[in-house]
Amino acid sequence: MSSPLPRKPSLCQVLTFVLLLVAPVCLSSPQSSSWIPAWGPSGETSSGQKLHFRNEWATWSGWSVCSRSCGGGASVRTRTCVTRNPVGGPCAGDPRQYKVCNTKECPPGSEDFREMQCAAFNDRPLVAGNSFRWTTFHGGSNPCELSCLALGHNFYYNFGRVLDGTACDKEAGAVCVNGRCLTPGCDFILGSKQQEDACMVCGGQNTTCLHHKSVYQSNGVEAGGPFGYSEVAVIPAGATHIRVTDNSRNYLALQNGRSQFVINGNWKISVPGEYNVAGTKLLYRRSADTWESFEVPGPTQEDLHLMVLATDRNPGIEYEFWLPPDQYARYHGRRSPLRQAQHAASYRPWERAATTTPSTTTTMRTPPATTQPHWILRPVKPPRRSTHHQHQHQPVLPRLEREENHRNLLPQPSPGRHCGKCQRVKGRRERQRQYCQKDFVFRAQVLGKLYRGEETRYDVQIIHTYRNRFRLEHREFLWVPNVCDCPRLEEGKQFILMVRRHINYEHTLNRILLEEESYVAPYRPREDELLRPLERLCSNTGSRHQTEQRG
């Protein structure tokens, strides 16, 4: 019996066989962007099925209207999670995002935002039908709850969450959103961790500006005398992240680009605090044990002249700032005043920074504990010193810091330089007013004159005192806070002078100050006759000595 012939497979059977061979290859191929594991590393669900689509966010909506028209509010935008597979899980991230808006300050006299929210509940029945008038209560446990104090009573009431955009009491720059206190990053997004680098670039890495750091050292007696101003450095316009620290009995001072004092000028010591300088803010801090500092976030809109009022030897004033490369090339190139021998600095070469990670800094004295503004400068990690051989190839960049060590002595100013017309102070009314108000009224002969920095010092011999609230010696120094000969005193001549005693904030300076508006008159017998009856006209007589002192 013959064996049966094999049957030829049909076309359908062949196609089925091919599909069975190809399927394992497709299943074992690398996962495409639309395939994701749903639960666990195996990429299988509890039913053992692969997910072919990823759940992902749709685009953000537009920002909502700001919750406030001024003073800082909050705006929100949303996004939706597009579900491509019901077992794919939720999208990672937040469906809402908030940002601060309308941060411009409200006009003067505007009602406080919290106060307005409390006032909205005035005369509304609350407890047992009683109604009250409300004002802000700041002692609540949660800064994002509306706690209001009943006027005329000793209790407060919590009305729930404050409106979005209300400032958090405990944290400067932060606002309340949905009952949470959130701080904005430099991108204005609430809760963002983005921070500005030293170049004022949001999220930057200090790669768009260059660092300058130096120490000014000089002998106080040489640089203007014990009561003189000397220039430490010129900080160019466009500088950011400026820091200046001093640990001595001297006083830091600051002039703007027009050589006008902004802080601690004209022999008047300023109160520590926040100042508007060169289009930015400056935080001036000073402690009782002589620690002193300037901090400026920048960028500055004009040059700043860093000065020191010398009262003691200078152990070193540290200062640093950051500059855009073009500004650096302009102010630190060959023609820069900073390269001249008059500039005192000890420069060290640095590389550009690559991070804004804070570094630990050490000061000789503890800074005072003060309330810091929201823009307080964070420590910036300085660029690291290069450990490579000095001949190693480096990018062609202008060197920002140089190895120099010079004295920084201001040139002796020419009388009348940058000076206008002197103020004329004369007349019976002005004579009587200053006689009663000033600490000293005396007749003196001018023995000598000396320019010290931006001040003028007169050496005078006291001939006769009409009025003095404090003791005077036979010879005294008079200090004038300008170099313009205002008021004008001629050597060898006698004058009637009405001056005041000047004591600084820390009671370390005590001198006689002759101001531009002080009453000054050449001595003549008629002037003497006009002065003598004024003592009895003064309501506040003070101590008086009319003994002649002749040397």
SULHU-V173068 format. One record per helix or strand of 2 or more residues. SS is the DSSP state (H for helix, E for strand). FROM is the first residue (numbers start at 1). TO is the last residue. If there is no record, write none. Layout:
BEGIN
SS,FROM,TO ; SS,FROM,TO
END
This chain:
BEGIN
H,11,27 ; E,56,57 ; E,73,78 ; E,81,82 ; E,96,101 ; H,113,119 ; E,125,127 ; E,130,131 ; E,134,136 ; E,145,150 ; E,156,161 ; E,174,177 ; E,180,184 ; E,189,190 ; E,210,216 ; E,228,235 ; E,240,247 ; E,251,255 ; E,261,263 ; E,273,277 ; E,280,286 ; E,291,298 ; E,304,310 ; E,317,323 ; H,325,331 ; H,337,339 ; H,428,437 ; E,440,452 ; E,455,468 ; E,475,480 ; E,494,503 ; E,510,513 ; E,520,522 ; H,525,532 ; H,535,537
END
